Amino acid sequence: MKRSSSILTLWLGFAVINFLFSQNYFALFFLVISLLMIVYFASTIILVRNQVTVQLEVPQQVVKNGVSFAQIHIHNKSPVSLGHVVCKVEWIHSITKQRKQEKIVLDVGRRSEVTVPVELPNTYCGPIQLELKQIRIYDAFTIFFTEIRTSAKSALSVLPAGFSTILHIQEQYAKPSWSASALSVPTDGSEIVDYKPYAVGDNVKNIHWKLSSKLDELVLKKTEEYSQEKILVFVSLQETQCSIEQYDGILEALSAISQAILKQDKIFELCWAEKDDRCYAIQSEEEFLVSLTDFINMESTNEHTEHKLLQYRPNYTNIIYITSDESVMTLGENVLLIQYGERTDSSQEIVMFTRENMQLQLGELYI
């Protein structure tokens, strides 16, 4: 492109000098033709400016370390061929804040459409913002150019690839929140699994009168089918306070453990402490990927995670707690604590792992 501009400058300079010193009709003709060519190239590049559209197509999800591409679609609706279209693409990893730019140069014919693949970075899990920063159109001889303003932005989530792990889950019966001595079997033959204090609006038919008289307060009986186990996968990770290696390792561990549970045809609930107060019921790998994508793109809060976990604990028979917080202590028999970091003591109650050794450390787990 610089070479073309230099040639144009030399050409025009030669035409002017030739006209000034030759003083003949050929010199005048050569100068007029040169000026007309310059006007033509300049006018065509201005005329096609509104006839060229650029679109950015980005997949919503990609898998880490896999080969994945975004697509740039350039459509030239004008009858003029374009010498070059130069696109500058920038992507930003929302966790690492790392930026990377790539310049793409291509030719686009008249009334034609060109699609260009752009390889996406996927070394780490997390959200990535992709944007077309600059689009410059050159004429057929790459002498003149014009820029197209665009707001082509898109986002994608890099999901963990996961790895094979074996999870041994000891089947348990849900423990009711009231003492076992107060339990009784209802006369309709159904089995009581738990009790809760009576609240305004509850069905009075479910009041357990005998237990209420013993406790001196109204309580409701729950007579749904007795559940053998209820699994919670609880994640605690403050993005602003962790490294990209911790973030990536936590997501990989979460993916591997979730896949191990689903392979046993078990249903579990997923909760990310800093992301959402709700627990998501996961019954398939598709539901897990949807939930994980939602979590990745949510903003983090400053919730007190241990307090939240203590609230959830009575409602689950098995809890898998995945965290990067080194100050967390073991929370009970039904809680498997998986912590990112190097082992600093000989405690066997905590499973420690890093990105380098997680396949070894998390290859077989017991709860």
Backbone hydrogen bonds in HBPLUS format (Angstrom, degrees):
<---DONOR---> <-ACCEPTOR-->    atom                        ^
c    i                          cat <-CA-CA->   ^        H-A-AA   ^      H-
h    n   atom  resd res      DA  || num        DHA   H-A  angle D-A-AA Bond
n    s   type  num  typ     dist DA aas  dist angle  dist       angle   num
A0005-SER N   A0001-MET O   3.12 MM   4  6.41 157.6  2.17 145.8 151.0     1
A0006-SER N   A0002-LYS O   2.99 MM   4  6.24 151.3  2.07 144.8 152.6     2
A0007-ILE N   A0003-ARG O   2.94 MM   4  6.22 156.1  1.99 148.9 155.5     3
A0008-LEU N   A0004-SER O   2.95 MM   4  6.19 158.2  2.00 148.9 154.8     4
A0009-THR N   A0005-SER O   2.98 MM   4  6.20 157.5  2.04 144.7 150.6     5
A0010-LEU N   A0006-SER O   2.95 MM   4  6.21 160.6  1.99 151.3 156.1     6
A0011-TRP N   A0007-ILE O   2.82 MM   4  5.98 162.4  1.85 151.9 157.4     7
A0012-LEU N   A0008-LEU O   2.91 MM   4  6.09 175.1  1.91 155.5 156.6     8
A0013-GLY N   A0009-THR O   2.94 MM   4  6.00 157.0  1.99 143.2 150.5     9
A0014-PHE N   A0010-LEU O   2.83 MM   4  5.97 156.0  1.89 149.1 155.4    10
A0015-ALA N   A0011-TRP O   2.95 MM   4  6.25 154.9  2.02 150.6 157.7    11
A0016-VAL N   A0012-LEU O   3.02 MM   4  6.25 159.5  2.06 150.5 155.2    12
A0017-ILE N   A0013-GLY O   2.95 MM   4  6.10 169.7  1.96 150.8 154.2    13
A0018-ASN N   A0014-PHE O   2.83 MM   4  5.85 158.0  1.88 145.5 152.5    14
A0019-PHE N   A0015-ALA O   3.04 MM   4  6.15 150.6  2.13 139.3 146.7    15
A0020-LEU N   A0016-VAL O   2.93 MM   4  6.19 157.3  1.98 151.7 158.0    16
A0021-PHE N   A0017-ILE O   3.08 MM   4  6.22 151.8  2.16 149.9 155.9    17
A0022-SER N   A0018-ASN O   2.83 MM   4  5.53 145.2  1.95 139.1 148.7    18
A0028-LEU N   A0024-ASN O   3.17 MM   4  6.51 153.6  2.24 144.2 151.8    19
A0029-PHE N   A0025-TYR O   2.78 MM   4  5.97 158.8  1.82 149.2 155.5    20
A0030-PHE N   A0026-PHE O   2.82 MM   4  5.99 161.5  1.86 148.1 153.3    21
A0031-LEU N   A0027-ALA O   3.02 MM   4  6.17 155.0  2.09 141.8 148.1    22
A0032-VAL N   A0028-LEU O   2.94 MM   4  6.18 160.9  1.98 150.6 155.7    23
A0033-ILE N   A0029-PHE O   2.91 MM   4  6.08 167.1  1.93 154.7 158.4    24
A0034-SER N   A0030-PHE O   3.04 MM   4  6.15 154.0  2.11 140.7 148.0    25
A0035-LEU N   A0031-LEU O   2.98 MM   4  6.22 159.4  2.03 148.3 153.6    26
A0036-LEU N   A0032-VAL O   2.87 MM   4  6.10 159.0  1.92 152.1 158.2    27
A0037-MET N   A0033-ILE O   2.96 MM   4  6.16 154.0  2.03 145.9 152.7    28
A0038-ILE N   A0034-SER O   3.05 MM   4  6.31 158.0  2.10 146.3 152.1    29
A0039-VAL N   A0035-LEU O   2.93 MM   4  6.18 162.3  1.96 151.4 156.0    30
A0040-TYR N   A0036-LEU O   2.82 MM   4  5.97 153.7  1.88 145.7 153.5    31
A0041-PHE N   A0037-MET O   2.93 MM   4  6.17 170.4  1.94 156.2 157.4    32
A0042-ALA N   A0038-ILE O   2.96 MM   4  6.09 161.3  2.00 148.7 154.6    33
A0043-SER N   A0039-VAL O   2.85 MM   4  5.93 156.8  1.91 145.9 152.5    34
A0044-THR N   A0040-TYR O   2.89 MM   4  6.03 161.4  1.93 153.8 158.7    35
A0045-ILE N   A0041-PHE O   3.22 MM   4  6.32 159.9  2.26 143.1 147.7    36
A0046-ILE N   A0042-ALA O   3.33 MM   4  6.52 142.1  2.49 135.0 144.5    37
A0047-LEU N   A0043-SER O   2.86 MM   4  6.07 153.1  1.93 149.5 157.5    38
A0048-VAL N   A0044-THR O   2.99 MM   4  6.15 152.4  2.07 151.5 156.6    39
A0049-ARG N   A0046-ILE O   3.34 MM   3  5.32 152.3  2.43  98.0 106.0    40
A0051-GLN N   A0048-VAL O   2.91 MM   3  4.86 153.2  1.98 104.2 112.7    41
A0077-LYS N   A0051-GLN O   2.87 MM  26  5.18 173.0  1.87 160.3 159.2    42
A0053-THR N   A0075-HIS O   3.03 MM  22  5.30 159.1  2.08 145.2 150.5    43
A0075-HIS N   A0053-THR O   2.95 MM  22  5.30 165.5  1.97 155.0 159.9    44
A0055-GLN N   A0073-HIS O   2.84 MM  18  5.04 156.8  1.90 146.0 153.6    45
A0073-HIS N   A0055-GLN O   2.87 MM  18  5.04 160.4  1.90 146.2 151.8    46
A0057-GLU N   A0071-GLN O   2.79 MM  14  4.97 168.7  1.80 160.0 161.5    47
A0071-GLN N   A0057-GLU O   2.78 MM  14  4.97 167.4  1.79 151.5 155.9    48
A0157-SER N   A0060-GLN O   2.90 MM  97  6.17 158.7  1.95 141.0 146.2    49
A0062-VAL N   A0157-SER O   3.01 MM  95  6.37 153.2  2.09 158.3 158.5    50
A0159-LEU N   A0062-VAL O   2.75 MM  97  6.06 165.8  1.77 171.9 169.2    51
A0066-GLY N   A0063-VAL O   3.17 MM   3  5.67 156.5  2.22 135.8 135.7    52
A0064-LYS N   A0159-LEU O   2.86 MM  95  5.82 158.1  1.91 176.8 170.6    53
A0065-ASN N   A0122-ASN O   2.99 MM  57  5.59 157.4  2.04 142.8 150.1    54
A0120-LEU N   A0068-SER O   2.97 MM  52  5.81 170.9  1.98 149.0 149.3    55
A0070-ALA N   A0118-VAL O   2.81 MM  48  5.05 160.6  1.84 144.9 148.4    56
A0118-VAL N   A0070-ALA O   2.81 MM  48  5.05 156.6  1.87 144.8 147.4    57
A0072-ILE N   A0116-VAL O   2.91 MM  44  5.13 160.1  1.95 145.3 152.0    58
A0116-VAL N   A0072-ILE O   2.90 MM  44  5.13 159.6  1.95 142.0 148.5    59
A0074-ILE N   A0114-VAL O   2.85 MM  40  5.25 170.7  1.85 161.5 164.7    60
A0114-VAL N   A0074-ILE O   2.81 MM  40  5.25 161.9  1.84 154.3 159.1    61
A0076-ASN N   A0112-SER O   2.82 MM  36  5.41 165.7  1.84 178.8 174.7    62
A0112-SER N   A0076-ASN O   3.07 MM  36  5.41 120.9  2.44 135.2 148.1    63
A0111-ARG N   A0078-SER O   2.96 MM  33  5.53 139.5  2.13 162.9 163.7    64
A0082-LEU N   A0108-VAL O   2.88 MM  26  5.36 162.8  1.91 174.9 176.9    65
A0083-GLY N   A0138-TYR O   3.10 MM  55  5.42 134.3  2.32 124.9 130.4    66
A0138-TYR N   A0084-HIS O   2.86 MM  54  5.12 167.5  1.87 162.4 161.6    67
A0085-VAL N   A0106-LEU O   2.76 MM  21  5.43 146.3  1.87 157.9 168.7    68
A0106-LEU N   A0085-VAL O   3.16 MM  21  5.43 148.5  2.26 136.9 146.4    69
A0086-VAL N   A0136-ARG O   2.84 MM  50  5.12 169.1  1.86 156.4 158.7    70
A0136-ARG N   A0086-VAL O   2.91 MM  50  5.12 164.0  1.93 148.7 153.9    71
A0087-CYS N   A0104-ILE O   2.85 MM  17  5.12 163.7  1.87 152.0 156.8    72
A0104-ILE N   A0087-CYS O   2.78 MM  17  5.12 165.7  1.80 154.8 159.9    73
A0088-LYS N   A0134-GLN O   2.90 MM  46  5.13 158.2  1.94 151.0 154.7    74
A0133-LYS N   A0088-LYS O   2.81 MM  45  5.52 140.1  1.97 156.8 168.3    75
A0089-VAL N   A0102-GLU O   2.86 MM  13  5.26 168.2  1.88 159.1 159.6    76
A0102-GLU N   A0089-VAL O   2.86 MM  13  5.26 147.5  1.97 147.5 157.2    77
A0090-GLU N   A0131-GLU O   2.89 MM  41  5.38 169.7  1.90 163.9 167.4    78
A0131-GLU N   A0090-GLU O   2.85 MM  41  5.38 153.6  1.92 158.3 166.9    79
A0091-TRP N   A0100-LYS O   3.06 MM   9  5.63 155.0  2.12 153.5 161.0    80
A0100-LYS N   A0091-TRP O   3.13 MM   9  5.63 141.7  2.29 149.3 160.0    81
A0092-ILE N   A0129-GLN O   2.83 MM  37  5.17 153.3  1.90 146.1 155.2    82
A0129-GLN N   A0092-ILE O   2.90 MM  37  5.17 164.7  1.92 153.4 154.5    83
A0093-HIS N   A0098-GLN O   3.18 MM   5  5.61 155.7  2.24 149.0 155.2    84
A0097-LYS N   A0093-HIS O   2.70 MM   4  5.15 142.4  1.84 148.0 156.8    85
A0094-SER N   A0127-PRO O   3.01 MM  33  5.69 164.9  2.03 153.8 158.3    86
A0126-GLY N   A0158-VAL O   3.01 MM  32  5.12 158.5  2.06 134.5 136.7    87
A0158-VAL N   A0126-GLY O   2.84 MM  32  5.12 175.7  1.85 145.1 146.5    88
A0128-ILE N   A0156-LEU O   2.89 MM  28  5.44 161.0  1.92 161.6 165.3    89
A0156-LEU N   A0128-ILE O   3.00 MM  28  5.44 155.6  2.06 151.5 159.2    90
A0130-LEU N   A0154-SER O   2.75 MM  24  5.25 177.0  1.75 163.2 163.8    91
A0154-SER N   A0130-LEU O   2.85 MM  24  5.25 151.8  1.93 156.6 159.9    92
A0132-LEU N   A0152-ALA O   3.06 MM  20  5.65 159.7  2.10 162.0 167.7    93
A0148-ILE N   A0135-ILE O   2.88 MM  13  5.47 160.9  1.92 155.5 161.7    94
A0137-ILE N   A0146-THR O   2.76 MM   9  5.35 171.0  1.77 169.4 169.1    95
A0146-THR N   A0137-ILE O   2.89 MM   9  5.35 144.4  2.01 144.0 155.5    96
A0139-ASP N   A0144-PHE O   3.11 MM   5  5.86 145.1  2.24 153.3 157.0    97
A0142-THR N   A0139-ASP O   2.95 MM   3  4.97 163.2  1.98 111.7 115.3    98
A0166-ILE N   A0363-GLY O   2.84 MM 197  6.05 158.5  1.89 132.6 138.7    99
A0365-LEU N   A0166-ILE O   2.81 MM 199  6.25 159.4  1.85 163.4 170.6   100
A0168-HIS N   A0365-LEU O   2.79 MM 197  6.07 173.1  1.79 154.2 156.3   101
A0367-ILE N   A0168-HIS O   2.89 MM 199  6.21 149.2  1.99 171.7 178.0   102
A0182-ALA N   A0179-SER O   3.14 MM   3  5.78 155.3  2.20 115.1 121.9   103
A0183-LEU N   A0180-ALA O   3.15 MM   3  5.37 161.5  2.18 108.6 114.3   104
A0189-GLY N   A0186-PRO O   3.35 MM   3  6.03 163.1  2.38 118.7 120.1   105
A0193-VAL N   A0222-LYS O   2.99 MM  29  5.86 155.5  2.05 153.5 161.5   106
A0222-LYS N   A0194-ASP O   2.98 MM  28  5.40 142.6  2.12 171.6 161.1   107
A0196-LYS N   A0220-LEU O   3.14 MM  24  5.37 147.3  2.26 138.8 147.1   108
A0220-LEU N   A0196-LYS O   2.74 MM  24  5.37 168.1  1.75 166.7 169.0   109
A0198-TYR N   A0218-LEU O   2.95 MM  20  5.34 166.2  1.97 133.6 130.0   110
A0202-ASP N   A0199-ALA O   3.05 MM   3  5.80 165.7  2.07 144.7 145.4   111
A0206-ASN N   A0203-ASN O   3.13 MM   3  5.83 160.5  2.17 117.0 122.1   112
A0207-ILE N   A0204-VAL O   3.18 MM   3  5.40 165.8  2.20 111.3 113.1   113
A0221-LYS N   A0206-ASN O   2.82 MM  15  5.63 164.0  1.84 164.2 166.2   114
A0208-HIS N   A0219-VAL O   2.99 MM  11  5.98 162.3  2.02 150.9 156.1   115
A0212-SER N   A0208-HIS O   2.87 MM   4  5.97 147.9  1.97 145.7 156.3   116
A0213-SER N   A0209-TRP O   2.95 MM   4  6.13 148.4  2.05 143.9 150.8   117
A0214-LYS N   A0210-LYS O   3.16 MM   4  6.49 146.1  2.28 141.9 150.8   118
A0215-LEU N   A0211-LEU O   2.94 MM   4  6.15 158.7  1.99 150.7 156.1   119
A0216-ASP N   A0212-SER O   2.78 MM   4  5.59 118.4  2.17 135.3 150.0   120
A0217-GLU N   A0212-SER O   3.16 MM   5  5.13 140.9  2.32 137.0 144.8   121
A0317-THR N   A0230-LYS O   2.96 MM  87  5.25 133.2  2.18 128.7 142.8   122
A0318-ASN N   A0230-LYS O   3.29 MM  88  6.33 171.6  2.30 141.8 141.6   123
A0269-GLU N   A0231-ILE O   2.95 MM  38  6.30 156.1  2.01 146.1 153.2   124
A0232-LEU N   A0318-ASN O   2.93 MM  86  6.38 152.5  2.01 153.4 162.5   125
A0320-ILE N   A0232-LEU O   2.83 MM  88  6.25 162.7  1.86 163.2 169.1   126
A0233-VAL N   A0269-GLU O   2.80 MM  36  6.15 168.6  1.81 171.1 175.1   127
A0271-CYS N   A0233-VAL O   3.00 MM  38  6.36 160.4  2.04 165.3 165.5   128
A0234-PHE N   A0320-ILE O   2.78 MM  86  5.99 160.9  1.82 155.2 162.0   129
A0322-ILE N   A0234-PHE O   2.84 MM  88  6.18 161.6  1.88 163.7 170.1   130
A0235-VAL N   A0271-CYS O   2.80 MM  36  6.17 168.3  1.82 163.7 167.6   131
A0273-ALA N   A0235-VAL O   2.78 MM  38  6.05 157.4  1.83 174.0 174.8   132
A0236-SER N   A0322-ILE O   2.98 MM  86  6.39 155.0  2.04 162.8 167.5   133
A0241-GLN N   A0238-GLN O   3.14 MM   3  5.48 150.5  2.23 108.8 117.5   134
A0242-CYS N   A0239-GLU O   3.48 MM   3  5.45 173.1  2.48 105.3 106.8   135
A0247-TYR N   A0243-SER O   3.04 MM   4  6.34 167.7  2.05 153.1 156.3   136
A0248-ASP N   A0244-ILE O   2.89 MM   4  5.95 164.5  1.91 145.6 150.1   137
A0249-GLY N   A0245-GLU O   2.89 MM   4  5.95 159.5  1.93 144.0 150.4   138
A0250-ILE N   A0246-GLN O   2.88 MM   4  6.03 161.6  1.91 155.3 159.5   139
A0251-LEU N   A0247-TYR O   3.20 MM   4  6.41 163.2  2.23 147.9 151.8   140
A0252-GLU N   A0248-ASP O   3.01 MM   4  6.25 155.3  2.07 147.9 155.2   141
A0253-ALA N   A0249-GLY O   2.93 MM   4  6.13 161.6  1.97 150.7 155.5   142
A0254-LEU N   A0250-ILE O   2.90 MM   4  6.08 160.5  1.93 149.7 155.5   143
A0255-SER N   A0251-LEU O   2.95 MM   4  6.11 158.2  1.99 145.5 151.0   144
A0256-ALA N   A0252-GLU O   3.01 MM   4  6.23 164.4  2.03 151.2 155.0   145
A0257-ILE N   A0253-ALA O   2.99 MM   4  6.15 167.4  2.00 155.3 158.4   146
A0258-SER N   A0254-LEU O   2.98 MM   4  6.04 160.3  2.02 147.0 153.0   147
A0259-GLN N   A0255-SER O   3.00 MM   4  6.15 160.8  2.03 149.4 154.4   148
A0260-ALA N   A0256-ALA O   3.03 MM   4  6.23 149.0  2.13 140.9 149.7   149
A0261-ILE N   A0257-ILE O   3.03 MM   4  6.34 151.0  2.12 148.6 155.4   150
A0262-LEU N   A0258-SER O   3.03 MM   4  6.27 165.4  2.05 152.0 155.8   151
A0263-LYS N   A0259-GLN O   2.96 MM   4  6.08 144.7  2.08 144.2 153.1   152
A0264-GLN N   A0261-ILE O   3.06 MM   3  5.44 144.3  2.19 105.6 115.8   153
A0265-ASP N   A0262-LEU O   2.95 MM   3  5.05 155.1  2.01 113.0 114.6   154
A0268-PHE N   A0282-ILE O   3.27 MM  14  5.46 160.7  2.31 149.4 152.2   155
A0282-ILE N   A0268-PHE O   2.75 MM  14  5.46 174.6  1.75 175.2 174.1   156
A0270-LEU N   A0280-TYR O   2.79 MM  10  5.02 156.6  1.84 137.1 143.8   157
A0280-TYR N   A0270-LEU O   2.82 MM  10  5.02 166.1  1.83 148.1 146.0   158
A0275-LYS N   A0272-TRP O   3.03 MM   3  5.38 154.4  2.09 114.4 122.6   159
A0276-ASP N   A0272-TRP O   3.21 MM   4  6.18 168.3  2.22 171.5 170.8   160
A0301-THR N   A0274-GLU O   2.83 MM  27  5.00 138.7  2.00 132.9 146.3   161
A0288-PHE N   A0284-SER O   3.11 MM   4  6.42 151.5  2.19 143.4 151.6   162
A0289-LEU N   A0285-GLU O   2.97 MM   4  6.24 159.1  2.02 150.9 155.2   163
A0290-VAL N   A0286-GLU O   3.05 MM   4  6.28 157.1  2.10 148.7 154.9   164
A0291-SER N   A0287-GLU O   2.99 MM   4  6.15 165.0  2.01 148.0 152.1   165
A0292-LEU N   A0288-PHE O   2.82 MM   4  5.99 160.7  1.86 151.8 157.9   166
A0293-THR N   A0289-LEU O   2.95 MM   4  6.04 155.8  2.01 142.7 149.0   167
A0294-ASP N   A0290-VAL O   3.07 MM   4  6.35 156.2  2.13 145.9 152.2   168
A0295-PHE N   A0291-SER O   2.93 MM   4  6.22 159.4  1.97 150.8 156.5   169
A0296-ILE N   A0292-LEU O   2.91 MM   4  6.11 161.5  1.94 151.9 156.4   170
A0297-ASN N   A0293-THR O   3.27 MM   4  6.45 149.8  2.36 144.3 150.7   171
A0298-MET N   A0295-PHE O   3.16 MM   3  5.23 160.6  2.20 105.4 111.5   172
A0308-LYS N   A0304-HIS O   3.25 MM   4  6.54 154.5  2.32 148.1 155.4   173
A0309-LEU N   A0305-THR O   2.89 MM   4  6.16 157.4  1.94 153.1 159.3   174
A0310-LEU N   A0306-GLU O   2.97 MM   4  6.17 157.4  2.02 149.7 154.9   175
A0311-GLN N   A0307-HIS O   3.27 MM   4  6.52 138.5  2.45 136.6 146.6   176
A0311-GLN N   A0308-LYS O   3.15 MM   3  5.19 129.1  2.42  95.2 108.6   177
A0312-TYR N   A0308-LYS O   3.17 MM   4  6.54 147.1  2.28 144.0 152.7   178
A0312-TYR N   A0309-LEU O   3.06 MM   3  5.06 118.3  2.45  95.0 110.1   179
A0313-ARG N   A0309-LEU O   2.89 MM   4  5.99 147.4  2.00 153.4 162.7   180
A0315-ASN N   A0312-TYR O   2.93 MM   3  5.71 154.4  1.99 130.3 137.9   181
A0316-TYR N   A0313-ARG O   3.23 MM   3  5.68 174.4  2.24 121.6 122.7   182
A0319-ILE N   A0334-ASN O   2.80 MM  15  6.04 155.0  1.87 169.2 172.5   183
A0336-LEU N   A0319-ILE O   2.75 MM  17  6.17 163.9  1.78 164.2 167.8   184
A0321-TYR N   A0336-LEU O   2.80 MM  15  5.93 161.1  1.84 152.3 158.9   185
A0338-ILE N   A0321-TYR O   2.74 MM  17  5.92 178.0  1.74 165.4 165.9   186
A0323-THR N   A0338-ILE O   2.97 MM  15  6.44 156.9  2.03 162.5 169.9   187
A0340-TYR N   A0323-THR O   2.90 MM  17  6.36 154.5  1.96 151.8 160.3   188
A0335-VAL N   A0332-GLY O   3.33 MM   3  5.53 164.5  2.35 110.5 112.6   189
A0351-VAL N   A0337-LEU O   2.98 MM  14  6.32 173.6  1.98 163.8 165.1   190
A0339-GLN N   A0351-VAL O   2.79 MM  12  6.07 160.0  1.83 156.4 163.4   191
A0353-PHE N   A0339-GLN O   3.08 MM  14  6.50 137.7  2.26 152.9 160.0   192
A0341-GLY N   A0353-PHE O   2.78 MM  12  5.62 166.4  1.79 151.1 155.7   193
A0358-MET N   A0354-THR O   2.93 MM   4  5.39 117.0  2.34 151.7 158.8   194
A0360-LEU N   A0357-ASN O   3.08 MM   3  5.40 128.1  2.36 105.6 118.7   195
A0361-GLN N   A0357-ASN O   2.90 MM   4  6.10 172.0  1.91 164.0 166.0   196
A0362-LEU N   A0358-MET O   2.82 MM   4  5.50 154.9  1.88 140.8 147.4   197
